[in-house]
Amino acid sequence: MARVNVFLKDDLLRALDAEARQAGTNRSALVQAALGHYLDTRAREREQAETRRRVDEACERMDALAGKLGAWDPVRIIIRRFRDSRAGAARVRERRPRASRRR
């Protein structure tokens, strides 16, 4: 493990020592835990920022594509085809003569 010298303001050092006593640990362990938490948080924030950037970029590409395609709504088209196919199937069933029951 490496040794590091850090300069702290007197009030920060007093608060650090008080927190370490309250937590039942030493100053070094508390600083390691706090720094680890800080670095993990910063890494997560950078990942989230990158994800937001990628989503924004994808939305811009989708908007550009939508501009090229015009008023095209694939969901509405798919639903219409489904309804039409069900209506057509219902008409076919209505036309079929029912088989008579034999006893």
N, C-alpha and C positions, 0 to 999 in steps of 0.2 A: 504494500500500500504506500502511496506517495504522501509526502508531507508537504503541506501548502501553508504559506503565511498569508494572512488576510488582515487588512486594516479595517477596523470597525469603529464607528462612533461610540463614545462611552455609553450613551443611553441604550444603544442597540445591543452592546455587549451585556449590559445589566439585564435587559429583557431576555436575551438569549440564555444567560445563566439561570435566571428565575424560571424560565420555561423548562430548561433541562432538569432542574431540581424537582419541579412539579411533575414532570413526566418520568422521573426516576431514571434518568439516563445522563450521559455526559454531554458536554458541549459539542464534541466532534461528531458523535452519533446523531445528535439533533441536526447539526448543520448538514451532514450527509443525507439524512432523510428529507430535510426541507429542500435541499438542492436537487435530489432525485425527483421529488414531486414536481418541482418547478420545471425541470427539464422534460419530464413526461408530459406535463400540461402544454408546454410550448410545442413539443413535437405533434401532439394531437391537434393543436390549433393550426399548425402549418398544414397538416393532412386535411383538415376540414376546409381550409382556405383553398387548397389545391382542388379538392372535390367541388367546391362552389365554382371555382374558375372553369373546371371542365364542364359542369352542368350548364353554366352560362354560355360557354362556347357551343355546346350541343344545341341549346335553345336558339342561338343565333343562326346556326346552320339549318335548323328545322324551319325557322321563320323565313330564311332565304329560299328554301325549297318550297315552302307553302306559297311564297310569292310567285315562284315560277309555275307552280301547278294551278294556281288560281283557286276558285271556289270548289274544292274537291273534298268531299267528306266520305272517306272509305267506310266508316262505321255505318253511316246512313245507307250507303249502297248495299253493304252486306245485310243489314236488317231488312231492307226492301226486298232483296233477292230471297231471303229466308221466308219472309211473309208471302211473297208471290209463289214460292215453291210449295209452301204449306197450303195456300189457297188452291193451287193447281191440283195438289194431291187430294184435297177435300172434294174438288169437283169430280175427279176420277172416281173416288169412292161413291159419290152420289149417283153416278151414271151406271155403276155396276149393278146388274140385277142380283137380287139376293137369291141364294140357293134355297129351294124349298126343302123343308125337313121331310125326310122319309120315315115312316113309322113301320 
